[in-house]
Amino acid sequence: VVFPCDTASTNDIAIALAERGASEGTLALALAQTAGRGRHGREWFSPPGAGLYISVVCRTPAILSTLTLAGGVAVADGITRATGLPVAIKWPNDVVVQDTAGPRKRRKLAGILAEGAAGPAGMQYVVLGCGINIRLADYPPALAARVTSIEHELGRTVEAALVLAEVLVALHEQTDALIAGKRHEVLARWRALSPSASGTRVEWTADGTTHSGATAGIDEDGALRVRTSTGFERIIAGEVVWY
């Protein structure tokens, strides 16, 4: 377990440890990051004292393909258990709260980023990184309208250590379920936590063309299904705009 107070990125630390043979469950934890990142290389705003930034080394083959979804469930369940705040998941890896400004508005509370390395025998490891906004922060203007924190939503202080403990317990539960062959239970829990994955209008770009449709759940591989005017499309990656 590594506890740097301030680092460039906990994922970078965990990847370096994994490359040196770190075992399953090795954890990197920071209270601030100078180069935190999310999907598509976006910066994850990680000022001192505002959040929890953790990365876990995972090596068990049975869990790797579903790890991002399991991580989303763990973060969502852990936050609710620790604080009582109801949260949801927006595909594929955002933990959000409903914004009172409108029925389709969501504010991002946490994000998950999985990064791995493959070898001749397949995936060698995956590092699961999670950033959780705990306290109010002076977010950049481009983010201020789209993000939130646990304390802002609750209107009171919370114990970051308790949030961390509950998230790690929930992650252990989800990975244990995958190892036990209960992948269907993990997917069922993800679906229960993600109402926007069914019946929400979305747009995405493929081959230079913009497409649109309504979400129709996820399949057994975790891909987002979208109902369009010509049938169903399956989205496994890329940028999706939600309405």
Contacts in CASP RR format, 6 or more apart in sequence:
PFRMAT RR
TARGET T0000
AUTHOR 0000-0000-0000
METHOD contacts of the structure
MODEL  1
VVFPCDTASTNDIAIALAERGASEGTLALALAQTAGRGRHGREWFSPPGA
GLYISVVCRTPAILSTLTLAGGVAVADGITRATGLPVAIKWPNDVVVQDT
AGPRKRRKLAGILAEGAAGPAGMQYVVLGCGINIRLADYPPALAARVTSI
EHELGRTVEAALVLAEVLVALHEQTDALIAGKRHEVLARWRALSPSASGT
RVEWTADGTTHSGATAGIDEDGALRVRTSTGFERIIAGEVVWY
1 26 0 8 1.000
1 27 0 8 1.000
1 29 0 8 1.000
2 13 0 8 1.000
2 17 0 8 1.000
2 26 0 8 1.000
2 27 0 8 1.000
2 28 0 8 1.000
2 29 0 8 1.000
3 29 0 8 1.000
3 30 0 8 1.000
4 10 0 8 1.000
4 13 0 8 1.000
4 28 0 8 1.000
4 29 0 8 1.000
4 30 0 8 1.000
5 30 0 8 1.000
5 31 0 8 1.000
5 32 0 8 1.000
6 30 0 8 1.000
6 31 0 8 1.000
6 32 0 8 1.000
6 33 0 8 1.000
6 34 0 8 1.000
6 48 0 8 1.000
7 13 0 8 1.000
7 28 0 8 1.000
7 30 0 8 1.000
7 32 0 8 1.000
7 33 0 8 1.000
7 34 0 8 1.000
8 33 0 8 1.000
8 34 0 8 1.000
8 35 0 8 1.000
8 36 0 8 1.000
9 33 0 8 1.000
9 35 0 8 1.000
9 36 0 8 1.000
9 37 0 8 1.000
10 28 0 8 1.000
10 29 0 8 1.000
10 30 0 8 1.000
10 33 0 8 1.000
10 36 0 8 1.000
10 53 0 8 1.000
10 54 0 8 1.000
10 55 0 8 1.000
10 129 0 8 1.000
11 28 0 8 1.000
11 36 0 8 1.000
11 37 0 8 1.000
11 55 0 8 1.000
11 113 0 8 1.000
11 115 0 8 1.000
11 127 0 8 1.000
11 129 0 8 1.000
12 35 0 8 1.000
13 28 0 8 1.000
13 30 0 8 1.000
13 55 0 8 1.000
14 22 0 8 1.000
14 26 0 8 1.000
14 27 0 8 1.000
14 28 0 8 1.000
14 55 0 8 1.000
14 56 0 8 1.000
14 57 0 8 1.000
14 127 0 8 1.000
14 129 0 8 1.000
15 115 0 8 1.000
15 116 0 8 1.000
15 117 0 8 1.000
15 127 0 8 1.000
17 26 0 8 1.000
17 28 0 8 1.000
17 57 0 8 1.000
18 26 0 8 1.000
18 57 0 8 1.000
18 59 0 8 1.000
18 117 0 8 1.000
18 124 0 8 1.000
18 125 0 8 1.000
18 127 0 8 1.000
19 117 0 8 1.000
22 57 0 8 1.000
23 57 0 8 1.000
23 59 0 8 1.000
24 57 0 8 1.000
24 58 0 8 1.000
24 59 0 8 1.000
24 60 0 8 1.000
25 56 0 8 1.000
25 57 0 8 1.000
25 58 0 8 1.000
26 56 0 8 1.000
26 57 0 8 1.000
27 54 0 8 1.000
27 55 0 8 1.000
27 56 0 8 1.000
27 57 0 8 1.000
27 168 0 8 1.000
28 54 0 8 1.000
28 55 0 8 1.000
28 56 0 8 1.000
29 52 0 8 1.000
29 53 0 8 1.000
29 54 0 8 1.000
29 164 0 8 1.000
30 46 0 8 1.000
30 53 0 8 1.000
30 54 0 8 1.000
31 48 0 8 1.000
31 49 0 8 1.000
31 51 0 8 1.000
31 52 0 8 1.000
31 53 0 8 1.000
32 46 0 8 1.000
32 47 0 8 1.000
32 48 0 8 1.000
32 49 0 8 1.000
32 50 0 8 1.000
32 53 0 8 1.000
33 44 0 8 1.000
33 46 0 8 1.000
33 53 0 8 1.000
34 46 0 8 1.000
35 43 0 8 1.000
36 43 0 8 1.000
36 44 0 8 1.000
36 46 0 8 1.000
36 53 0 8 1.000
37 43 0 8 1.000
37 44 0 8 1.000
37 113 0 8 1.000
38 44 0 8 1.000
38 111 0 8 1.000
38 113 0 8 1.000
39 93 0 8 1.000
39 113 0 8 1.000
40 238 0 8 1.000
40 239 0 8 1.000
44 53 0 8 1.000
44 111 0 8 1.000
44 113 0 8 1.000
44 131 0 8 1.000
45 137 0 8 1.000
45 139 0 8 1.000
45 140 0 8 1.000
45 143 0 8 1.000
45 147 0 8 1.000
46 53 0 8 1.000
46 131 0 8 1.000
47 137 0 8 1.000
47 138 0 8 1.000
49 134 0 8 1.000
49 135 0 8 1.000
50 133 0 8 1.000
50 134 0 8 1.000
50 135 0 8 1.000
50 136 0 8 1.000
50 137 0 8 1.000
50 149 0 8 1.000
51 131 0 8 1.000
51 132 0 8 1.000
51 133 0 8 1.000
51 134 0 8 1.000
51 135 0 8 1.000
51 149 0 8 1.000
51 160 0 8 1.000
52 130 0 8 1.000
52 131 0 8 1.000
52 132 0 8 1.000
52 134 0 8 1.000
52 160 0 8 1.000
52 163 0 8 1.000
52 164 0 8 1.000
52 167 0 8 1.000
53 129 0 8 1.000
53 130 0 8 1.000
53 131 0 8 1.000
53 132 0 8 1.000
54 129 0 8 1.000
54 130 0 8 1.000
54 131 0 8 1.000
54 132 0 8 1.000
54 164 0 8 1.000
54 167 0 8 1.000
55 127 0 8 1.000
55 128 0 8 1.000
55 129 0 8 1.000
55 130 0 8 1.000
56 127 0 8 1.000
56 128 0 8 1.000
56 129 0 8 1.000
56 171 0 8 1.000
57 125 0 8 1.000
57 127 0 8 1.000
58 64 0 8 1.000
58 67 0 8 1.000
58 125 0 8 1.000
58 126 0 8 1.000
58 127 0 8 1.000
58 128 0 8 1.000
58 175 0 8 1.000
59 124 0 8 1.000
59 125 0 8 1.000
59 126 0 8 1.000
60 175 0 8 1.000
60 178 0 8 1.000
60 179 0 8 1.000
61 123 0 8 1.000
62 178 0 8 1.000
62 179 0 8 1.000
62 181 0 8 1.000
63 70 0 8 1.000
63 175 0 8 1.000
63 178 0 8 1.000
63 179 0 8 1.000
64 123 0 8 1.000
64 126 0 8 1.000
65 221 0 8 1.000
66 178 0 8 1.000
66 183 0 8 1.000
66 186 0 8 1.000
66 187 0 8 1.000
66 222 0 8 1.000
67 114 0 8 1.000
67 126 0 8 1.000
67 128 0 8 1.000
67 175 0 8 1.000
68 92 0 8 1.000
68 93 0 8 1.000
68 112 0 8 1.000
68 114 0 8 1.000
68 128 0 8 1.000
69 92 0 8 1.000
69 186 0 8 1.000
69 187 0 8 1.000
69 190 0 8 1.000
69 218 0 8 1.000
69 222 0 8 1.000
70 171 0 8 1.000
70 174 0 8 1.000
70 175 0 8 1.000
70 177 0 8 1.000
70 178 0 8 1.000
70 186 0 8 1.000
70 190 0 8 1.000
71 112 0 8 1.000
71 128 0 8 1.000
71 130 0 8 1.000
71 171 0 8 1.000
71 174 0 8 1.000
72 89 0 8 1.000
72 93 0 8 1.000
72 95 0 8 1.000
72 111 0 8 1.000
72 112 0 8 1.000
72 190 0 8 1.000
72 193 0 8 1.000
73 89 0 8 1.000
73 170 0 8 1.000
73 174 0 8 1.000
73 186 0 8 1.000
73 189 0 8 1.000
73 190 0 8 1.000
73 193 0 8 1.000
74 167 0 8 1.000
74 170 0 8 1.000
74 171 0 8 1.000
74 173 0 8 1.000
74 174 0 8 1.000
75 95 0 8 1.000
75 110 0 8 1.000
75 111 0 8 1.000
75 112 0 8 1.000
75 130 0 8 1.000
75 132 0 8 1.000
75 167 0 8 1.000
75 170 0 8 1.000
76 87 0 8 1.000
76 88 0 8 1.000
76 89 0 8 1.000
76 95 0 8 1.000
76 110 0 8 1.000
76 193 0 8 1.000
77 166 0 8 1.000
77 170 0 8 1.000
77 189 0 8 1.000
77 193 0 8 1.000
78 163 0 8 1.000
78 166 0 8 1.000
78 167 0 8 1.000
78 169 0 8 1.000
78 170 0 8 1.000
79 85 0 8 1.000
79 87 0 8 1.000
79 95 0 8 1.000
79 109 0 8 1.000
79 110 0 8 1.000
79 132 0 8 1.000
79 150 0 8 1.000
79 163 0 8 1.000
79 166 0 8 1.000
79 167 0 8 1.000
80 86 0 8 1.000
80 87 0 8 1.000
81 166 0 8 1.000
81 169 0 8 1.000
81 170 0 8 1.000
82 158 0 8 1.000
82 159 0 8 1.000
82 162 0 8 1.000
82 163 0 8 1.000
82 165 0 8 1.000
82 166 0 8 1.000
82 167 0 8 1.000
83 150 0 8 1.000
83 154 0 8 1.000
83 158 0 8 1.000
83 162 0 8 1.000
83 163 0 8 1.000
84 154 0 8 1.000
85 97 0 8 1.000
85 150 0 8 1.000
85 153 0 8 1.000
85 154 0 8 1.000
86 97 0 8 1.000
87 95 0 8 1.000
87 96 0 8 1.000
87 97 0 8 1.000
87 109 0 8 1.000
87 110 0 8 1.000
87 193 0 8 1.000
88 95 0 8 1.000
88 96 0 8 1.000
88 97 0 8 1.000
88 98 0 8 1.000
88 106 0 8 1.000
88 193 0 8 1.000
88 194 0 8 1.000
88 195 0 8 1.000
88 196 0 8 1.000
89 95 0 8 1.000
89 96 0 8 1.000
89 190 0 8 1.000
89 193 0 8 1.000
89 194 0 8 1.000
89 197 0 8 1.000
90 96 0 8 1.000
90 106 0 8 1.000
90 108 0 8 1.000
90 194 0 8 1.000
90 196 0 8 1.000
90 242 0 8 1.000
91 194 0 8 1.000
91 196 0 8 1.000
91 197 0 8 1.000
91 215 0 8 1.000
91 218 0 8 1.000
91 224 0 8 1.000
91 240 0 8 1.000
92 222 0 8 1.000
92 224 0 8 1.000
93 111 0 8 1.000
93 112 0 8 1.000
93 113 0 8 1.000
93 114 0 8 1.000
94 106 0 8 1.000
94 108 0 8 1.000
94 110 0 8 1.000
94 111 0 8 1.000
94 112 0 8 1.000
95 108 0 8 1.000
95 109 0 8 1.000
95 110 0 8 1.000
95 111 0 8 1.000
95 112 0 8 1.000
95 132 0 8 1.000
96 106 0 8 1.000
96 107 0 8 1.000
96 108 0 8 1.000
96 109 0 8 1.000
97 106 0 8 1.000
97 107 0 8 1.000
97 109 0 8 1.000
97 148 0 8 1.000
97 153 0 8 1.000
98 105 0 8 1.000
98 106 0 8 1.000
99 105 0 8 1.000
99 106 0 8 1.000
99 107 0 8 1.000
104 200 0 8 1.000
104 242 0 8 1.000
104 243 0 8 1.000
106 196 0 8 1.000
106 242 0 8 1.000
107 146 0 8 1.000
107 147 0 8 1.000
107 148 0 8 1.000
108 133 0 8 1.000
108 146 0 8 1.000
108 147 0 8 1.000
108 148 0 8 1.000
109 132 0 8 1.000
109 133 0 8 1.000
109 147 0 8 1.000
109 148 0 8 1.000
109 149 0 8 1.000
109 150 0 8 1.000
109 153 0 8 1.000
110 130 0 8 1.000
110 131 0 8 1.000
110 132 0 8 1.000
110 133 0 8 1.000
111 130 0 8 1.000
111 131 0 8 1.000
111 132 0 8 1.000
112 128 0 8 1.000
112 129 0 8 1.000
112 130 0 8 1.000
112 131 0 8 1.000
113 128 0 8 1.000
113 129 0 8 1.000
113 130 0 8 1.000
114 126 0 8 1.000
114 127 0 8 1.000
114 128 0 8 1.000
114 129 0 8 1.000
115 126 0 8 1.000
115 127 0 8 1.000
115 129 0 8 1.000
116 123 0 8 1.000
116 124 0 8 1.000
116 125 0 8 1.000
116 126 0 8 1.000
116 127 0 8 1.000
117 123 0 8 1.000
117 124 0 8 1.000
117 125 0 8 1.000
118 124 0 8 1.000
128 171 0 8 1.000
130 167 0 8 1.000
132 150 0 8 1.000
132 163 0 8 1.000
132 167 0 8 1.000
133 147 0 8 1.000
133 148 0 8 1.000
133 149 0 8 1.000
133 150 0 8 1.000
134 149 0 8 1.000
134 150 0 8 1.000
134 151 0 8 1.000
134 158 0 8 1.000
134 160 0 8 1.000
134 163 0 8 1.000
135 149 0 8 1.000
135 150 0 8 1.000
135 151 0 8 1.000
135 157 0 8 1.000
136 149 0 8 1.000
136 151 0 8 1.000
136 152 0 8 1.000
137 149 0 8 1.000
139 147 0 8 1.000
150 158 0 8 1.000
150 163 0 8 1.000
151 157 0 8 1.000
151 158 0 8 1.000
174 186 0 8 1.000
174 189 0 8 1.000
177 183 0 8 1.000
177 185 0 8 1.000
177 186 0 8 1.000
178 186 0 8 1.000
183 220 0 8 1.000
187 218 0 8 1.000
187 220 0 8 1.000
187 222 0 8 1.000
190 218 0 8 1.000
191 197 0 8 1.000
191 217 0 8 1.000
191 218 0 8 1.000
194 217 0 8 1.000
194 218 0 8 1.000
196 215 0 8 1.000
196 242 0 8 1.000
197 215 0 8 1.000
197 217 0 8 1.000
197 218 0 8 1.000
197 224 0 8 1.000
198 215 0 8 1.000
198 216 0 8 1.000
198 217 0 8 1.000
199 214 0 8 1.000
199 215 0 8 1.000
199 216 0 8 1.000
200 214 0 8 1.000
200 215 0 8 1.000
200 242 0 8 1.000
200 243 0 8 1.000
201 212 0 8 1.000
201 213 0 8 1.000
201 214 0 8 1.000
201 242 0 8 1.000
201 243 0 8 1.000
202 212 0 8 1.000
202 213 0 8 1.000
202 214 0 8 1.000
202 215 0 8 1.000
202 226 0 8 1.000
202 240 0 8 1.000
202 241 0 8 1.000
202 242 0 8 1.000
202 243 0 8 1.000
203 210 0 8 1.000
203 211 0 8 1.000
203 212 0 8 1.000
203 213 0 8 1.000
203 240 0 8 1.000
203 241 0 8 1.000
203 243 0 8 1.000
204 210 0 8 1.000
204 211 0 8 1.000
204 212 0 8 1.000
204 226 0 8 1.000
204 235 0 8 1.000
204 238 0 8 1.000
204 239 0 8 1.000
204 240 0 8 1.000
204 241 0 8 1.000
205 211 0 8 1.000
205 239 0 8 1.000
211 226 0 8 1.000
211 228 0 8 1.000
211 233 0 8 1.000
212 228 0 8 1.000
213 226 0 8 1.000
213 227 0 8 1.000
213 228 0 8 1.000
213 229 0 8 1.000
213 233 0 8 1.000
214 226 0 8 1.000
214 227 0 8 1.000
215 224 0 8 1.000
215 225 0 8 1.000
215 226 0 8 1.000
215 227 0 8 1.000
216 225 0 8 1.000
216 226 0 8 1.000
216 227 0 8 1.000
216 232 0 8 1.000
217 224 0 8 1.000
217 225 0 8 1.000
218 224 0 8 1.000
218 225 0 8 1.000
219 225 0 8 1.000
219 234 0 8 1.000
221 236 0 8 1.000
222 236 0 8 1.000
223 234 0 8 1.000
223 235 0 8 1.000
223 236 0 8 1.000
224 234 0 8 1.000
224 235 0 8 1.000
224 236 0 8 1.000
224 240 0 8 1.000
225 232 0 8 1.000
225 233 0 8 1.000
225 234 0 8 1.000
225 235 0 8 1.000
226 232 0 8 1.000
226 233 0 8 1.000
226 234 0 8 1.000
226 235 0 8 1.000
END
